[in-house]
Amino acid sequence: MSNPLRDPRDRRIPRVAEPSVVIMFGVTGDLARKKLLPAIYDLANRGLLPPGFSLIGFSRSATVCGSSPASSPTTRRSTGWPR
């Protein structure tokens, strides 16, 4: 049984997203740390991000909560996000 509310000519749902980039300003801020980064991590963990997805973060401060950026769980440049 098909969904009666969905137009059969609509082809948006089965398509795979193209590579994309999210640029986040204020990546060391409270909103990014508590909401945005966990949400992006969850999408990556469930495999819902496109294969060529990249996240670029900018901040005025050089550290995350007093620790070095290399120890941050969001620093995954060399290994990539776990799948």
C-alpha positions as CSV (number, residue, x, y, z in Angstrom):
1,M,0.0,0.0,0.0
2,S,1.4,3.4,-1.0
3,N,1.1,6.7,0.8
4,P,-1.9,8.5,-0.6
5,L,-0.4,11.9,0.4
6,R,2.8,11.4,-1.6
7,D,2.9,12.4,-5.2
8,P,4.2,9.4,-7.3
9,R,6.1,11.9,-9.5
10,D,8.1,13.1,-6.5
11,R,11.7,11.7,-6.8
12,R,13.3,13.6,-3.9
13,I,13.3,10.9,-1.3
14,P,15.2,8.1,-3.0
15,R,18.0,10.3,-4.2
16,V,21.4,10.2,-2.5
17,A,22.7,13.6,-1.3
18,E,25.8,15.0,-3.0
19,P,29.0,15.8,-1.0
20,S,28.4,18.8,1.3
21,V,30.3,21.0,3.7
22,V,29.0,22.6,6.9
23,I,30.9,25.6,8.1
24,M,30.3,26.4,11.8
25,F,31.3,29.7,13.3
26,G,31.8,29.7,17.0
27,V,32.5,26.0,17.2
28,T,33.8,26.2,20.8
29,G,30.6,27.9,22.0
30,D,27.9,26.5,24.2
31,L,25.3,25.9,21.4
32,A,27.8,24.1,19.2
33,R,29.1,21.9,22.1
34,K,25.7,21.0,23.5
35,K,23.5,20.8,20.5
36,L,25.1,21.1,17.0
37,L,28.1,18.8,17.3
38,P,26.2,16.0,19.0
39,A,23.5,16.2,16.4
40,I,26.0,16.0,13.5
41,Y,27.8,13.2,15.3
42,D,24.5,11.3,15.6
43,L,23.7,11.7,11.9
44,A,27.2,10.5,11.1
45,N,26.9,7.6,13.5
46,R,23.6,6.5,11.9
47,G,25.1,6.8,8.4
48,L,22.7,9.6,7.3
49,L,25.4,12.0,6.1
50,P,26.7,11.8,2.5
51,P,30.0,10.1,2.0
52,G,31.8,13.3,1.1
53,F,30.5,15.3,4.1
54,S,33.0,17.7,5.7
55,L,32.7,19.9,8.8
56,I,34.8,23.0,9.2
57,G,34.7,24.8,12.5
58,F,36.0,28.3,13.3
59,S,36.5,29.9,16.7
60,R,38.1,32.9,18.3
61,S,39.7,30.7,21.0
62,A,42.3,28.1,20.3
63,T,41.2,25.5,22.9
64,V,38.0,23.7,23.7
65,C,37.1,24.0,27.5
66,G,40.8,24.3,28.5
67,S,42.0,21.2,26.6
68,S,43.9,21.0,23.4
69,P,41.9,20.8,20.2
70,A,43.6,17.5,19.3
71,S,42.0,15.8,22.3
72,S,38.5,17.0,21.4
73,P,36.2,14.2,20.2
74,T,35.2,16.4,17.2
75,T,38.8,16.4,15.8
76,R,38.5,13.6,13.3
77,R,40.5,14.9,10.4
78,S,42.9,12.0,10.0
79,T,40.6,9.1,10.9
80,G,37.2,10.3,9.7
81,W,33.9,9.8,11.5
82,P,33.2,6.2,12.7
83,R,30.5,4.4,10.8
